[in-house]
Amino acid sequence: MKKLFTETGLRWLWLTVILLVIDQVTKHWVAGTFEYQETLEVLPFFNLYYIHNTGAAFSFLADQGGWQRWFFTGIASIASIVFVVWMAKTPKEQKLLSLSFALILSGALGNLIDRSLFGYVIDFLDFHWNGSHFAAFNVADSVIFIGAALMILDSFKQVPASQEIENKE
């Protein structure tokens, strides 16, 4: 069992836990400090803006009748299981891929917790420019994005199996 956590991508679960705690602490701090839809200007292009997102990214399906809560809860649950399995099957030498899995898992779990407990995800990071606001998001969304970017980056670093065989000959 110890080998599973030292010789595979599961060795990055500590990062998943730390980021999950940061996500939950920041969300609960915002929910406990701000009134719903309250805004605090932090920088000329950045606000803290407490909002509930019943949909997915960019409030996708937020205007539906409530079924989306369980749909997105199911997707996040399945995705979390898949990422844990992938981490367990990824050799420790594939650090970037394992790191990307850990980040995405953390974000998926963070938003899954919100959706399960409240029926919505707490968003509060609001970037804007020239009167245009991007969709508000949270720490979980950020680490999902970073993890996906790292996964894409890692895919460019991979040596195709056919090329690897040629290099050995």
DSSP file (Angstrom, degrees, kcal/mol; ACC not computed):
  #  RESIDUE AA STRUCTURE BP1 BP2  ACC     N-H-->O    O-->H-N    N-H-->O    O-->H-N    TCO  KAPPA ALPHA  PHI   PSI    X-CA   Y-CA   Z-CA
    1    1 A M     >        0   0    0      0, 0.0     4,-1.0     0, 0.0     3,-0.5   0.000 360.0 360.0 360.0 -41.0    0.0    0.0    0.0
    2    2 A K  H >>  +     0   0    0      1,-0.2     4,-0.7     2,-0.2     3,-0.7   0.886 360.0  57.5 -59.4 -38.4    2.9    2.4    0.9
    3    3 A K  H >> S+     0   0    0      1,-0.2     4,-3.0     2,-0.2     3,-0.7   0.848  97.9  61.2 -61.2 -34.8    4.3    1.8   -2.6
    4    4 A L  H 34 S+     0   0    0     -3,-0.5     6,-0.5     1,-0.2     4,-0.4   0.851 109.9  40.9 -60.2 -35.1    1.0    3.0   -4.1
    5    5 A F  H << S+     0   0    0     -4,-1.0    -1,-0.2    -3,-0.7    -2,-0.2   0.484 123.4  38.0 -94.3  -3.5    1.5    6.4   -2.5
    6    6 A T  H << S+     0   0    0     -4,-0.7    -2,-0.2    -3,-0.7    -3,-0.2   0.647 119.4  41.1-115.0 -24.2    5.2    6.7   -3.2
    7    7 A E  S  < S+     0   0    0     -4,-3.0    85,-1.6    -5,-0.2    86,-0.2   0.370 111.4  51.7-108.3   3.6    5.7    5.2   -6.6
    8    8 A T  B >  S-A   91   0A   0     -4,-0.4     3,-1.8    83,-0.3    80,-0.2  -0.721  99.2 -86.8-130.1 179.8    2.6    6.6   -8.4
    9    9 A G  G >  S+     0   0    0     78,-1.7     3,-2.1    81,-1.7    79,-0.2   0.639 110.3  84.8 -63.5 -14.5    0.9   10.0   -9.0
   10   10 A L  G >   +     0   0    0     77,-0.6     3,-1.9    -6,-0.5    -1,-0.3   0.660  68.3  81.6 -63.6 -13.2   -0.9    9.5   -5.7
   11   11 A R  G <  S+     0   0    0     -3,-1.8     3,-0.4     1,-0.3    -1,-0.3   0.661  85.5  60.5 -65.5 -12.6    2.2   11.0   -4.1
   12   12 A W  G X> S+     0   0    0     -3,-2.1     4,-1.3     1,-0.2     3,-1.0   0.347  71.0 101.0 -94.2   5.2    0.7   14.4   -5.1
   13   13 A L  H <> S+     0   0    0     -3,-1.9     4,-2.4     1,-0.3    -1,-0.2   0.799  71.5  67.0 -61.0 -27.6   -2.5   13.9   -3.0
   14   14 A W  H 3> S+     0   0    0     -3,-0.4     4,-2.3    -4,-0.2    -1,-0.3   0.890 100.9  48.9 -58.6 -38.5   -1.0   16.1   -0.3
   15   15 A L  H <> S+     0   0    0     -3,-1.0     4,-2.7     2,-0.2     5,-0.3   0.892 107.5  54.6 -68.8 -39.5   -1.3   19.0   -2.8
   16   16 A T  H  X S+     0   0    0     -4,-1.3     4,-2.1     1,-0.2    -2,-0.2   0.929 110.5  46.5 -56.3 -46.1   -4.9   18.1   -3.6
   17   17 A V  H  X S+     0   0    0     -4,-2.4     4,-2.4     2,-0.2    -2,-0.2   0.920 112.1  49.4 -65.7 -45.0   -5.8   18.3    0.1
   18   18 A I  H  X S+     0   0    0     -4,-2.3     4,-2.4     1,-0.2    -2,-0.2   0.932 114.2  44.8 -61.1 -46.2   -4.0   21.6    0.7
   19   19 A L  H  X S+     0   0    0     -4,-2.7     4,-2.6     1,-0.2    -1,-0.2   0.857 111.3  54.0 -67.9 -34.2   -5.7   23.3   -2.3
   20   20 A L  H  X S+     0   0    0     -4,-2.1     4,-2.5    -5,-0.3    -1,-0.2   0.913 109.7  47.8 -64.1 -42.7   -9.0   21.8   -1.3
   21   21 A V  H  X S+     0   0    0     -4,-2.4     4,-2.9     2,-0.2     5,-0.2   0.929 111.8  49.6 -63.8 -45.4   -8.6   23.3    2.1
   22   22 A I  H  X S+     0   0    0     -4,-2.4     4,-2.4     1,-0.2     5,-0.2   0.923 111.8  49.7 -59.7 -44.3   -7.6   26.7    0.6
   23   23 A D  H  X S+     0   0    0     -4,-2.6     4,-2.2     1,-0.2    -2,-0.2   0.944 114.5  43.0 -59.2 -49.7  -10.7   26.6   -1.7
   24   24 A Q  H  X S+     0   0    0     -4,-2.5     4,-2.5     1,-0.2     5,-0.2   0.898 113.6  50.9 -67.9 -40.5  -13.1   25.8    1.1
   25   25 A V  H  X S+     0   0    0     -4,-2.9     4,-2.3    -5,-0.2    -1,-0.2   0.930 112.3  46.8 -62.7 -44.9  -11.6   28.3    3.6
   26   26 A T  H  X S+     0   0    0     -4,-2.4     4,-2.4    -5,-0.2    -2,-0.2   0.910 113.1  49.0 -66.0 -40.7  -11.8   31.1    1.0
   27   27 A K  H  X S+     0   0    0     -4,-2.2     4,-2.6    -5,-0.2    -1,-0.2   0.927 114.1  44.9 -63.8 -44.1  -15.4   30.3    0.0
   28   28 A H  H  X S+     0   0    0     -4,-2.5     4,-1.9     2,-0.2    -1,-0.2   0.842 111.2  54.0 -71.3 -31.6  -16.6   30.1    3.6
   29   29 A W  H  X S+     0   0    0     -4,-2.3     4,-1.4    -5,-0.2     5,-0.2   0.944 111.7  44.8 -63.8 -46.7  -14.7   33.3    4.4
   30   30 A V  H  X S+     0   0    0     -4,-2.4     4,-2.9     1,-0.2     3,-0.4   0.940 114.2  48.6 -62.0 -47.5  -16.5   35.1    1.6
   31   31 A A  H  < S+     0   0    0     -4,-2.6    -1,-0.2     1,-0.2    -2,-0.2   0.826 116.5  43.6 -63.6 -31.5  -19.9   33.6    2.4
   32   32 A G  H  < S+     0   0    0     -4,-1.9    -1,-0.2    -5,-0.2    -2,-0.2   0.658 121.4  38.3 -86.9 -16.3  -19.4   34.6    6.1
   33   33 A T  H  < S+     0   0    0     -4,-1.4     2,-0.3    -3,-0.4    -2,-0.2   0.788 110.3  55.5-102.6 -36.0  -18.0   38.1    5.4
   34   34 A F  S  < S-     0   0    0     -4,-2.9     2,-0.2    -5,-0.2     3,-0.1  -0.683  75.8-122.2-103.9 151.6  -20.0   39.4    2.5
   35   35 A E    >   -     0   0    0     -2,-0.3     3,-2.4     1,-0.1    15,-0.3  -0.592  56.8 -77.3 -77.8 153.2  -23.7   39.8    1.9
   36   36 A Y  T 3  S+     0   0    0      1,-0.3    15,-0.2    -2,-0.2    -1,-0.1  -0.337 120.5   8.0 -56.5 131.2  -24.9   37.9   -1.2
   37   37 A Q  T 3  S+     0   0    0     13,-2.4    -1,-0.3     1,-0.3     2,-0.2   0.548  93.0 148.3  69.2  13.9  -23.9   39.8   -4.4
   38   38 A E    <   -     0   0    0     -3,-2.4    12,-1.9    12,-0.1     2,-0.4  -0.534  32.9-152.4 -73.9 144.0  -21.8   42.3   -2.4
   39   39 A T  E     -B   49   0B   0     10,-0.2     2,-0.4    -2,-0.2    10,-0.2  -0.949  14.1-170.7-122.1 139.2  -18.8   43.6   -4.2
   40   40 A L  E     -B   48   0B   0      8,-2.7     8,-2.7    -2,-0.4     2,-0.5  -0.977  21.8-137.1-126.7 117.0  -15.5   44.9   -2.8
   41   41 A E  E     +B   47   0B   0     -2,-0.4     6,-0.2     6,-0.2    -2,-0.0  -0.615  30.1 167.0 -74.3 124.6  -13.1   46.6   -5.3
   42   42 A V  E     +     0   0B   0      4,-2.2     5,-0.2    -2,-0.5    -1,-0.2   0.790  69.1   1.1-102.9 -45.6   -9.6   45.3   -4.6
   43   43 A L  E >  S-B   46   0B   0      3,-2.4     3,-1.4     0, 0.0    -1,-0.5  -0.897  84.3 -96.6-136.9 164.2   -7.9   46.6   -7.7
   44   44 A P  T 3  S+     0   0    0      0, 0.0     3,-0.1     0, 0.0    -3,-0.0   0.694 127.8  31.2 -59.0 -16.5   -9.1   48.7  -10.7
   45   45 A F  T 3  S+     0   0    0      1,-0.1    83,-2.5    84,-0.1     2,-0.4   0.304 116.2  63.3-120.8   5.7   -9.6   45.4  -12.6
   46   46 A F  E <   +BC  43 127B   0     -3,-1.4    -3,-2.4    81,-0.2    -4,-2.2  -0.990  52.4 173.7-142.8 129.8  -10.4   43.0   -9.8
   47   47 A N  E     -BC  41 126B   0     79,-3.0    79,-2.3    -2,-0.4     2,-0.6  -0.899  32.8-127.3-124.2 155.8  -13.3   42.7   -7.3
   48   48 A L  E     +BC  40 125B   0     -8,-2.7    -8,-2.7    -2,-0.3     2,-0.4  -0.950  38.1 176.3 -94.6 124.7  -14.3   40.3   -4.7
   49   49 A Y  E     -B   39   0B   0     75,-2.3     2,-0.6    -2,-0.6   -10,-0.2  -0.941  23.5-142.3-139.4 109.3  -18.0   39.6   -5.6
   50   50 A Y  E     +     0   0B   0    -12,-1.9   -13,-2.4    -2,-0.4     2,-0.3  -0.619  37.6 151.7 -81.3 117.1  -20.0   37.0   -3.7
   51   51 A I  E     - C   0 123B   0     72,-2.4    72,-2.5    -2,-0.6     2,-0.4  -0.967  40.7-127.8-142.7 155.0  -22.3   35.1   -6.0
   52   52 A H  E     - C   0 122B   0     -2,-0.3     2,-0.6    70,-0.2    70,-0.2  -0.904  17.5-159.7-104.4 133.9  -23.9   31.6   -6.2
   53   53 A N  E     + C   0 121B   0     68,-2.6    68,-2.5    -2,-0.4    66,-0.0  -0.937  14.7 176.6-116.4 108.7  -23.4   29.6   -9.4
   54   54 A T        +     0   0    0     -2,-0.6    -1,-0.1    66,-0.2     2,-0.1   0.523  69.7  57.0 -86.1  -6.1  -26.1   26.9   -9.8
   55   55 A G  S    S-     0   0    0      1,-0.3     6,-0.2    66,-0.1    66,-0.1  -0.067  90.4 -97.9-101.9-154.8  -24.6   26.0  -13.2
   56   56 A A  S >  S-     0   0    0      4,-2.2     3,-1.7     1,-0.3     4,-0.3  -0.117  78.2 -12.2-107.9-151.5  -21.2   24.9  -14.4
   57   57 A A  G >  S+     0   0    0      1,-0.3     3,-1.6     2,-0.2    -1,-0.3  -0.175 138.4   5.9 -51.6 135.7  -18.4   27.0  -16.0
   58   58 A F  G 3  S-     0   0    0      1,-0.3    -1,-0.3    78,-0.2     4,-0.1   0.802 131.6 -68.4  56.5  32.1  -19.6   30.4  -17.0
   59   59 A S  G X  S-     0   0    0     -3,-1.7     3,-2.3     1,-0.2     4,-0.3   0.741  76.4-176.3  61.3  27.2  -23.0   29.6  -15.4
   60   60 A F  T <  S-     0   0    0     -3,-1.6    -4,-2.2    -4,-0.3    -1,-0.2  -0.366  71.3  -0.5 -56.8 126.0  -23.7   27.0  -18.0
   61   61 A L  T >  S+     0   0    0     -6,-0.2     3,-1.5    -2,-0.1    -1,-0.3   0.593  90.4 134.4  67.1  16.1  -27.3   25.6  -17.3
   62   62 A A  T <   +     0   0    0     -3,-2.3    -2,-0.1     1,-0.3    -8,-0.1   0.777  64.9  59.4 -64.7 -25.4  -27.7   27.9  -14.3
   63   63 A D  T 3  S+     0   0    0     -4,-0.3    -1,-0.3     2,-0.1    -3,-0.1   0.293  83.5 109.4 -89.6  11.6  -31.2   28.9  -15.4
   64   64 A Q  S <  S-     0   0    0     -3,-1.5   -10,-0.0     1,-0.1    -9,-0.0  -0.240  85.5 -95.7 -81.8 175.2  -32.5   25.3  -15.3
   65   65 A G  S    S-     0   0    0      1,-0.1    -1,-0.1    -2,-0.0    -3,-0.1   0.354  70.0 -80.2 -79.5   5.3  -35.0   24.0  -12.8
   66   66 A G  S >> S+     0   0    0    -12,-0.1     3,-1.3    53,-0.0     4,-0.6   0.153 104.6 105.9 119.9 -19.5  -32.6   22.4  -10.4
   67   67 A W  H >> S+     0   0    0      1,-0.3     4,-1.9     2,-0.2     3,-0.5   0.799  71.1  70.1 -61.7 -27.5  -31.8   19.1  -12.1
   68   68 A Q  H 3> S+     0   0    0      1,-0.2     4,-3.0     2,-0.2     5,-0.3   0.780  86.0  67.1 -64.6 -25.9  -28.4   20.5  -13.0
   69   69 A R  H <> S+     0   0    0     -3,-1.3     4,-1.8     1,-0.2    -1,-0.2   0.951 108.4  36.9 -56.3 -49.4  -27.3   20.3   -9.4
   70   70 A W  H <X S+     0   0    0     -4,-0.6     4,-2.4    -3,-0.5    -2,-0.2   0.833 115.1  55.4 -75.4 -32.8  -27.5   16.5   -9.4
   71   71 A F  H  X S+     0   0    0     -4,-1.9     4,-2.2     2,-0.2    -2,-0.2   0.954 113.5  40.2 -62.1 -50.8  -26.2   16.3  -13.0
   72   72 A F  H  X S+     0   0    0     -4,-3.0     4,-2.4     2,-0.2    -2,-0.2   0.813 113.0  55.8 -71.5 -29.5  -23.0   18.3  -12.1
   73   73 A T  H  X S+     0   0    0     -4,-1.8     4,-2.2    -5,-0.3    -1,-0.2   0.920 109.8  46.8 -64.2 -43.5  -22.7   16.5   -8.8
   74   74 A G  H  X S+     0   0    0     -4,-2.4     4,-2.6     2,-0.2     5,-0.2   0.918 112.3  49.1 -63.9 -44.4  -22.7   13.2  -10.7
   75   75 A I  H  X S+     0   0    0     -4,-2.2     4,-2.9     1,-0.2     5,-0.2   0.932 112.8  47.3 -61.3 -46.2  -20.1   14.4  -13.2
   76   76 A A  H  X S+     0   0    0     -4,-2.4     4,-2.2     2,-0.2    -1,-0.2   0.871 112.0  51.0 -65.1 -36.5  -17.8   15.8  -10.5
   77   77 A S  H  X S+     0   0    0     -4,-2.2     4,-1.9     2,-0.2    -2,-0.2   0.943 113.8  43.1 -65.2 -47.7  -18.1   12.5   -8.5
   78   78 A I  H  X S+     0   0    0     -4,-2.6     4,-2.6     1,-0.2    -2,-0.2   0.922 113.9  51.5 -64.1 -44.5  -17.3   10.4  -11.5
   79   79 A A  H  X S+     0   0    0     -4,-2.9     4,-2.6    -5,-0.2    -1,-0.2   0.899 108.1  52.6 -60.1 -40.9  -14.5   12.7  -12.6
   80   80 A S  H  X S+     0   0    0     -4,-2.2     4,-2.0     2,-0.2    -1,-0.2   0.920 110.4  46.9 -62.1 -44.1  -13.0   12.6   -9.1
   81   81 A I  H  X S+     0   0    0     -4,-1.9     4,-2.4     1,-0.2    -1,-0.2   0.925 112.1  51.0 -62.7 -44.4  -12.9    8.8   -9.1
   82   82 A V  H  X S+     0   0    0     -4,-2.6     4,-2.8     1,-0.2    -2,-0.2   0.913 109.9  49.4 -60.3 -43.6  -11.4    8.8  -12.6
   83   83 A F  H  X S+     0   0    0     -4,-2.6     4,-2.5     2,-0.2    -1,-0.2   0.870 109.7  50.9 -68.2 -35.1   -8.6   11.2  -11.6
   84   84 A V  H  X S+     0   0    0     -4,-2.0     4,-2.2     2,-0.2    -1,-0.2   0.926 112.3  47.4 -64.5 -43.4   -7.7    9.2   -8.5
   85   85 A V  H  X S+     0   0    0     -4,-2.4     4,-1.4     2,-0.2    -2,-0.2   0.931 112.4  49.3 -63.3 -45.2   -7.5    6.0  -10.6
   86   86 A W  H  X S+     0   0    0     -4,-2.8     4,-0.9     1,-0.2     3,-0.3   0.914 110.3  51.0 -60.3 -42.3   -5.4    7.9  -13.2
   87   87 A M  H >< S+     0   0    0     -4,-2.5   -78,-1.7     1,-0.2     3,-0.7   0.913 108.8  51.5 -60.5 -41.2   -3.1    9.2  -10.5
   88   88 A A  H 3< S+     0   0    0     -4,-2.2    -1,-0.2     1,-0.2    -2,-0.2   0.772 113.5  44.7 -67.4 -25.5   -2.7    5.6   -9.1
   89   89 A K  H 3< S+     0   0    0     -4,-1.4    -1,-0.2    -3,-0.3    -2,-0.2   0.492  93.2  95.1 -96.2  -4.9   -1.8    4.3  -12.6
   90   90 A T  S << S-     0   0    0     -4,-0.9   -81,-1.7    -3,-0.7   -80,-0.2  -0.770  78.8-122.8 -91.8 124.0    0.7    7.2  -13.4
   91   91 A P  B >   -A    8   0A   0      0, 0.0     3,-2.0     0, 0.0   -83,-0.3  -0.311  22.0-117.2 -62.3 147.7    4.3    6.5  -12.6
   92   92 A K  T 3  S+     0   0    0    -85,-1.6   -84,-0.1     1,-0.3     6,-0.1   0.735 110.9  70.1 -60.4 -22.5    5.9    8.9  -10.2
   93   93 A E  T 3  S+     0   0    0    -86,-0.2     2,-1.8     1,-0.2    -1,-0.3   0.742  81.4  75.8 -67.7 -22.0    8.4   10.0  -13.0
   94   94 A Q    <>  +     0   0    0     -3,-2.0     4,-2.4     1,-0.2    -1,-0.2  -0.508  61.4 158.5 -87.6  69.1    5.5   11.6  -14.8
   95   95 A K  H  >  +     0   0    0     -2,-1.8     4,-2.8     1,-0.2    -1,-0.2   0.898  65.6  50.0 -63.7 -45.8    5.5   14.6  -12.4
   96   96 A L  H  > S+     0   0    0     -3,-0.3     4,-2.3     2,-0.2    -1,-0.2   0.911 113.6  45.8 -64.2 -42.2    3.7   17.2  -14.6
   97   97 A L  H  > S+     0   0    0      2,-0.2     4,-2.3     1,-0.2    -1,-0.2   0.924 114.2  48.5 -65.9 -43.9    0.9   14.8  -15.5
   98   98 A S  H  X S+     0   0    0     -4,-2.4     4,-2.3     1,-0.2    -2,-0.2   0.904 111.2  51.1 -62.5 -40.8    0.5   13.7  -11.8
   99   99 A L  H  X S+     0   0    0     -4,-2.8     4,-2.3     2,-0.2    -1,-0.2   0.913 108.8  51.1 -61.9 -43.4    0.5   17.4  -10.8
  100  100 A S  H  X S+     0   0    0     -4,-2.3     4,-2.5     1,-0.2     5,-0.2   0.909 110.0  49.5 -62.7 -41.1   -2.2   18.2  -13.3
  101  101 A F  H  X S+     0   0    0     -4,-2.3     4,-2.7     1,-0.2    -1,-0.2   0.913 109.8  51.7 -62.4 -42.1   -4.3   15.3  -12.0
  102  102 A A  H  X S+     0   0    0     -4,-2.3     4,-2.1     2,-0.2    -2,-0.2   0.900 111.7  46.7 -62.4 -41.3   -3.9   16.5   -8.4
  103  103 A L  H  X S+     0   0    0     -4,-2.3     4,-2.3     2,-0.2     5,-0.2   0.942 113.9  46.1 -66.8 -48.0   -5.0   20.1   -9.3
  104  104 A I  H  X S+     0   0    0     -4,-2.5     4,-2.7     1,-0.2     5,-0.2   0.908 112.4  51.7 -63.1 -41.1   -8.0   19.0  -11.3
  105  105 A L  H  X S+     0   0    0     -4,-2.7     4,-2.6    -5,-0.2     5,-0.2   0.919 108.7  51.4 -60.1 -44.3   -9.0   16.6   -8.6
  106  106 A S  H  X S+     0   0    0     -4,-2.1     4,-2.5    -5,-0.2    -2,-0.2   0.931 112.7  44.8 -59.4 -47.1   -8.8   19.3   -6.0
  107  107 A G  H  X S+     0   0    0     -4,-2.3     4,-2.3     2,-0.2     5,-0.3   0.909 112.4  51.1 -65.0 -42.2  -11.0   21.7   -8.0
  108  108 A A  H  X S+     0   0    0     -4,-2.7     4,-2.0     1,-0.2    -1,-0.2   0.921 113.3  45.6 -61.7 -43.4  -13.5   19.0   -8.8
  109  109 A L  H  X S+     0   0    0     -4,-2.6     4,-2.5    -5,-0.2    -2,-0.2   0.892 110.2  54.6 -66.9 -39.5  -13.8   18.0   -5.1
  110  110 A G  H  X S+     0   0    0     -4,-2.5     4,-1.6    -5,-0.2    -2,-0.2   0.930 114.2  39.2 -60.6 -46.5  -14.0   21.7   -4.0
  111  111 A N  H  X S+     0   0    0     -4,-2.3     4,-2.6     2,-0.2    -1,-0.2   0.815 112.6  57.7 -74.5 -29.5  -16.9   22.4   -6.3
  112  112 A L  H  X S+     0   0    0     -4,-2.0     4,-2.5    -5,-0.3     5,-0.2   0.906 104.8  51.5 -64.1 -41.8  -18.5   19.0   -5.5
  113  113 A I  H  X S+     0   0    0     -4,-2.5     4,-2.6     2,-0.2     5,-0.3   0.943 112.3  45.9 -59.9 -48.4  -18.5   19.8   -1.8
  114  114 A D  H  X>S+     0   0    0     -4,-1.6     4,-3.4     1,-0.2     5,-0.9   0.952 114.1  47.1 -59.0 -50.7  -20.3   23.2   -2.5
  115  115 A R  H  X5S+     0   0    0     -4,-2.6     4,-0.9     1,-0.2    -1,-0.2   0.878 114.6  47.4 -63.3 -37.5  -22.8   21.7   -4.9
  116  116 A S  H  <5S+     0   0    0     -4,-2.5    -1,-0.2    -5,-0.2    -2,-0.2   0.912 120.6  36.5 -69.0 -42.7  -23.6   18.8   -2.5
  117  117 A L  H  <5S+     0   0    0     -4,-2.6    -2,-0.2    -5,-0.2    -3,-0.2   0.895 136.3  14.5 -77.8 -41.3  -24.0   21.0    0.6
  118  118 A F  H  <5S-     0   0    0     -4,-3.4    -3,-0.2     2,-0.4    -2,-0.1   0.655  91.5-118.0-113.4 -20.0  -25.6   24.1   -0.9
  119  119 A G  S  <<S+     0   0    0     -4,-0.9     2,-0.3    -5,-0.9    -4,-0.2   0.492  91.7  57.3  87.9   3.7  -26.9   23.3   -4.3
  120  120 A Y  S    S-     0   0    0     -6,-0.7     2,-0.4    -9,-0.0    -2,-0.4  -0.954  83.4-110.2-154.4 167.4  -24.6   25.9   -5.8
  121  121 A V  E     -C   53   0B   0    -68,-2.5   -68,-2.6    -2,-0.3     2,-0.6  -0.892  30.2-124.9-105.9 136.4  -21.0   26.8   -6.0
  122  122 A I  E     -C   52   0B   0     -2,-0.4     2,-0.3   -70,-0.2   -70,-0.2  -0.720  32.4-177.4 -82.2 119.9  -19.7   29.9   -4.3
  123  123 A D  E     +C   51   0B   0    -72,-2.5   -72,-2.4    -2,-0.6    15,-0.2  -0.882  19.5 150.9-115.1 150.1  -17.8   32.2   -6.7
  124  124 A F  E     +     0   0B   0     13,-2.5   -75,-2.3    -2,-0.3     2,-0.7   0.457  37.8 101.2-157.2  -7.2  -16.1   35.4   -5.7
  125  125 A L  E     -CD  48 137B   0     12,-3.1    12,-1.8   -77,-0.2     2,-0.5  -0.812  46.4-179.5 -93.0 117.9  -13.2   36.3   -8.0
  126  126 A D  E     -C   47   0B   0    -79,-2.3   -79,-3.0    -2,-0.7     2,-0.4  -0.922   7.3-176.3-126.6 105.1  -14.3   38.9  -10.5
  127  127 A F  E     +C   46   0B   0     -2,-0.5     7,-2.6     8,-0.2     2,-0.3  -0.811  13.2 171.4 -98.3 142.1  -11.9   40.3  -13.1
  128  128 A H  E     -E  133   0C   0    -83,-2.5     2,-0.3    -2,-0.4     5,-0.2  -0.975  17.5-169.5-148.4 159.3  -13.1   43.1  -15.3
  129  129 A W  E >  S-E  132   0C   0      3,-2.5     3,-2.2    -2,-0.3   -84,-0.1  -0.943  72.5  -9.6-154.6 129.5  -11.8   45.5  -18.0
  130  130 A N  T 3  S-     0   0    0     -2,-0.3     3,-0.1     1,-0.3   -85,-0.1   0.867 130.1 -49.7  50.8  42.9  -13.4   48.5  -19.6
  131  131 A G  T 3  S+     0   0    0      1,-0.2     2,-0.5     0, 0.0    -1,-0.3   0.403 114.0 116.7  81.3  -3.4  -16.8   47.7  -18.1
  132  132 A S  E <   -E  129   0C   0     -3,-2.2    -3,-2.5     0, 0.0     2,-0.4  -0.874  49.4-158.0-101.9 125.8  -16.7   44.0  -19.2
  133  133 A H  E     -E  128   0C   0     -2,-0.5    -5,-0.2    -5,-0.2     2,-0.1  -0.848   8.2-140.8-103.3 134.9  -16.7   41.4  -16.5
  134  134 A F        -     0   0    0     -7,-2.6     2,-0.1    -2,-0.4     3,-0.1  -0.437  48.4 -75.0 -78.0 165.8  -15.5   37.9  -17.0
  135  135 A A        -     0   0    0     -2,-0.1    -8,-0.2     1,-0.1    -1,-0.1  -0.415  54.7-111.1 -62.8 135.9  -17.5   35.2  -15.3
  136  136 A A        +     0   0    0    -10,-0.1     2,-0.2    -2,-0.1   -78,-0.2  -0.371  47.2 170.7 -65.7 148.7  -16.9   35.1  -11.5
  137  137 A F  B     -D  125   0B   0    -12,-1.8   -12,-3.1   -80,-0.1   -13,-2.5  -0.785  20.4-133.3-147.0-172.3  -15.0   32.1  -10.4
  138  138 A N     >  -     0   0    0     -2,-0.2     4,-1.9   -15,-0.2     5,-0.1  -0.743  40.4 -82.9-140.4-176.2  -13.2   30.6   -7.3
  139  139 A V  H  > S+     0   0    0     -2,-0.2     4,-2.5     1,-0.2     5,-0.2   0.902 124.7  54.8 -62.6 -42.0  -10.0   28.8   -6.2
  140  140 A A  H  > S+     0   0    0      1,-0.2     4,-2.0     2,-0.2    -1,-0.2   0.922 108.4  48.3 -58.8 -45.0  -11.3   25.4   -7.3
  141  141 A D  H  > S+     0   0    0      1,-0.2     4,-2.3     2,-0.2    -1,-0.2   0.893 110.3  53.4 -61.6 -39.1  -12.0   26.7  -10.8
  142  142 A S  H  X S+     0   0    0     -4,-1.9     4,-2.6     1,-0.2    -2,-0.2   0.921 109.6  45.5 -63.1 -45.5   -8.6   28.2  -10.9
  143  143 A V  H  X S+     0   0    0     -4,-2.5     4,-2.6     2,-0.2    -1,-0.2   0.825 110.5  54.3 -72.7 -28.6   -6.8   25.0  -10.1
  144  144 A I  H  X S+     0   0    0     -4,-2.0     4,-2.6    -5,-0.2    -1,-0.2   0.942 111.1  46.4 -63.5 -46.1   -8.9   23.1  -12.6
  145  145 A F  H  X S+     0   0    0     -4,-2.3     4,-2.4     2,-0.2    -2,-0.2   0.932 114.6  46.0 -61.3 -47.7   -7.9   25.5  -15.3
  146  146 A I  H  X S+     0   0    0     -4,-2.6     4,-2.5     1,-0.2    -1,-0.2   0.916 113.1  50.5 -62.9 -43.1   -4.2   25.4  -14.3
  147  147 A G  H  X S+     0   0    0     -4,-2.6     4,-2.1     2,-0.2    -2,-0.2   0.903 110.8  48.4 -61.6 -42.3   -4.3   21.6  -14.1
  148  148 A A  H  X S+     0   0    0     -4,-2.6     4,-2.2     2,-0.2    -1,-0.2   0.904 111.2  50.7 -65.0 -40.5   -5.9   21.3  -17.5
  149  149 A A  H  X S+     0   0    0     -4,-2.4     4,-2.6     1,-0.2    -2,-0.2   0.907 111.0  48.5 -62.8 -41.7   -3.3   23.7  -18.9
  150  150 A L  H  X S+     0   0    0     -4,-2.5     4,-2.8     2,-0.2    -1,-0.2   0.868 109.2  53.3 -65.8 -36.0   -0.5   21.5  -17.4
  151  151 A M  H  X S+     0   0    0     -4,-2.1     4,-1.8     2,-0.2    -2,-0.2   0.911 110.4  47.0 -65.0 -41.9   -2.1   18.4  -18.8
  152  152 A I  H  X S+     0   0    0     -4,-2.2     4,-1.1     2,-0.2    -2,-0.2   0.934 112.4  49.9 -64.2 -45.5   -2.1   20.0  -22.3
  153  153 A L  H >X S+     0   0    0     -4,-2.6     4,-0.9     1,-0.2     3,-0.7   0.918 109.5  51.9 -57.8 -44.2    1.5   21.1  -21.8
  154  154 A D  H >X S+     0   0    0     -4,-2.8     4,-1.1     1,-0.2     3,-0.6   0.856 101.4  61.1 -62.1 -35.2    2.4   17.5  -20.7
  155  155 A S  H 3< S+     0   0    0     -4,-1.8    -1,-0.2     1,-0.3    -2,-0.2   0.808 102.6  51.7 -64.5 -27.6    0.8   16.1  -23.9
  156  156 A F  H << S+     0   0    0     -4,-1.1    -1,-0.3    -3,-0.7    -2,-0.2   0.730 107.9  52.9 -77.6 -22.3    3.3   18.1  -26.0
  157  157 A K  H << S+     0   0    0     -4,-0.9    -2,-0.2    -3,-0.6    -1,-0.2   0.672  85.0 106.7 -84.9 -18.1    6.2   16.7  -24.0
  158  158 A Q     <  -     0   0    0     -4,-1.1    -3,-0.0    -3,-0.1     3,-0.0  -0.367  67.1-135.7 -67.4 137.3    5.2   13.0  -24.4
  159  159 A V        -     0   0    0     -2,-0.1     5,-0.1     1,-0.0    -1,-0.1  -0.830  28.2-113.9 -90.8 123.7    7.3   11.0  -26.8
  160  160 A P     >  -     0   0    0      0, 0.0     4,-2.2     0, 0.0     3,-0.4  -0.275  22.5-120.9 -56.8 144.5    5.1    8.8  -29.1
  161  161 A A  H  > S+     0   0    0      1,-0.2     4,-2.1     2,-0.2     5,-0.2   0.863 112.6  54.4 -56.9 -39.7    5.5    5.1  -28.4
  162  162 A S  H  > S+     0   0    0      1,-0.2     4,-1.8     2,-0.2    -1,-0.2   0.891 110.1  46.2 -64.4 -38.2    6.6    4.5  -32.0
  163  163 A Q  H  > S+     0   0    0     -3,-0.4     4,-2.2     2,-0.2    -2,-0.2   0.870 109.4  55.1 -70.4 -36.7    9.3    7.1  -31.7
  164  164 A E  H  X S+     0   0    0     -4,-2.2     4,-1.2     2,-0.2    -2,-0.2   0.887 108.2  48.9 -63.3 -39.8   10.4    5.7  -28.3
  165  165 A I  H  X S+     0   0    0     -4,-2.1     4,-1.0     1,-0.2     3,-0.3   0.903 110.7  50.7 -65.8 -42.2   10.9    2.3  -29.9
  166  166 A E  H  < S+     0   0    0     -4,-1.8     3,-0.5     1,-0.2    -2,-0.2   0.887 107.4  53.6 -62.7 -39.4   12.9    3.8  -32.7
  167  167 A N  H  < S+     0   0    0     -4,-2.2    -1,-0.2     1,-0.2    -2,-0.2   0.797 106.7  52.7 -66.7 -28.6   15.2    5.6  -30.3
  168  168 A K  H  <        0   0    0     -4,-1.2    -1,-0.2    -3,-0.3    -2,-0.2   0.731 360.0 360.0 -78.8 -22.5   15.9    2.4  -28.4
  169  169 A E     <        0   0    0     -4,-1.0    -1,-0.2    -3,-0.5    -2,-0.2   0.471 360.0 360.0 -81.9 360.0   17.0    0.5  -31.6
